[in-house]
Amino acid sequence: MLETSARLLRLLSLLQTTRDWTGSELADKLAVSTRTVRNDVERLRTLGYPVHATRGAVGGYRLGAGAALPPLLLDDEEAVAVTLGLRTAAGGSIAGIEEASLRALAKLEQVLPSRLRRRVNAVAAYTVRVPDGGTSPTVDSEVLGTLAALCRDHERLRFDYRDHSGASTVRTVEPYRLVNWGRRWYLVAWDTERADWRTFRVDRLTPRIPTGPRFAPRELPDADVAAYVSRRVSAAAWRYRARVLVRAPAAVVAERITAAVGTVEEVDADTCVLDTGADAVETLGVYLGMLGVDFEVDGPPELVAHLRELAGRYGRATG
């Protein structure tokens, strides 16, 4: 009986991979006959596991989705990853899932082998989270789920939106993607009234129900949606902006910056323009210093003055 139970667990572990298994393949893996495999598959079905079978030369077995969630088998790395993910979710930026995350975490940690529990507890004990002082926004899990479904089903959305000053407007958009940047969530959508792409903070919007109608999908404004949001969000918060002529090919400069720093425009084979910005000229000085190539700056005046001060300081430092 013990041998049969162990074999069933091994069979279940194989079926949980995202592929089809032929009866002969499973028989080889389990060192049993194909008849035993068929019997074991029936046992799993009686336990609530929806094992689907297809006939023919390329037929096989696959574990499908059922009406209820049966027990899952996780290997060591999967168990650690799920446990750490649940701990992060319990203190994350999505409101409404903290309690569910803690319940699932308690169940999982209860059955973790001691060797894995030690690994997970070590990460928890020696990881320090920087407190945000309660200023980081949280997103309602139901709102997030609603937006994701609208992106999937290509349905229009009307919502009330509060901007950074607290002013409220009603927007009508075609939603396309949700982007998680740090502890904030953003919706990338086509604003039908402004006929342009817009990025919205999810914690500042309140959907109006019902939604619809459906829309024909457009081409996204950038193949890298995360980089697109990063540029838009950064630019909106910049206090100082600068267009810097850089004496290097655009490809070289693009490799040395992130999307949050700015964008690069090619001038010719050996020159490009870096459109950048930051909330402080000191930050801009760091960005430019890390390029490692010659550049020319003619504004803003605060940045020019800061770079002159840096030049004098570095000159004095070298005697």
WOZITA-V632672 format. One record per pair of residues at least 4 apart in sequence whose ideal C-beta (glycine too) atoms are under 6 Angstrom apart, sorted by the first residue. I is the first residue (numbers start at 1). J is the second residue. Records with the same first field share a line. If there is no record, write none. Layout:
I: J ; J
This chain:
7: 30
8: 40
11: 40
12: 73
13: 73
15: 63
16: 63
20: 60 ; 62
21: 25 ; 26 ; 60 ; 61
22: 60
23: 34 ; 37
26: 37
27: 32 ; 33 ; 34 ; 37
32: 36
41: 51
44: 49 ; 51
45: 51
48: 70
49: 70
50: 64 ; 66
51: 61 ; 63
52: 62 ; 64
53: 61
54: 59
55: 59
74: 78 ; 79
76: 116
79: 116
80: 116 ; 119 ; 120
83: 108 ; 120
86: 101 ; 104 ; 105
88: 92
89: 97 ; 101
90: 98 ; 101 ; 102
93: 138 ; 139 ; 183
94: 139 ; 141
95: 138 ; 140
96: 140 ; 141
97: 101 ; 141
112: 116 ; 117
117: 121
121: 125
123: 127
132: 136
136: 183
137: 203
139: 144 ; 185 ; 202 ; 203
146: 207
147: 175 ; 178 ; 187
148: 178
149: 153
150: 155 ; 157 ; 175 ; 211
151: 175 ; 176
154: 214 ; 215 ; 217
155: 211 ; 212 ; 214
156: 174 ; 215
157: 173 ; 175 ; 211
158: 172 ; 208
159: 171 ; 205 ; 206 ; 207 ; 208
160: 168 ; 170 ; 206
161: 169 ; 171 ; 204 ; 205
162: 166 ; 168 ; 204
163: 167
172: 192
173: 189 ; 191
174: 189 ; 190 ; 215
175: 187 ; 189
176: 188 ; 189
177: 188 ; 225
178: 187
179: 186 ; 226 ; 229
180: 185
185: 202
186: 199 ; 229
187: 200 ; 202
188: 199 ; 225
189: 198
190: 197 ; 218
191: 196 ; 198
197: 221
199: 229 ; 232
200: 205
221: 228
222: 228
227: 259
229: 233
230: 259 ; 260
231: 259
234: 260
238: 277
239: 279
240: 277 ; 281 ; 300
241: 277
242: 276 ; 303
243: 273 ; 275
244: 274 ; 295 ; 297
245: 273 ; 296
246: 253 ; 272 ; 274 ; 295
247: 293 ; 294
248: 252 ; 253 ; 293
250: 254 ; 264 ; 266 ; 272
253: 264 ; 272
254: 264
256: 291
257: 261
261: 276 ; 287
262: 274 ; 275 ; 276
263: 275
264: 272 ; 274
265: 273
266: 272
267: 271 ; 272
276: 287
278: 283 ; 284
281: 302 ; 303 ; 306
284: 303
285: 306 ; 310
297: 304
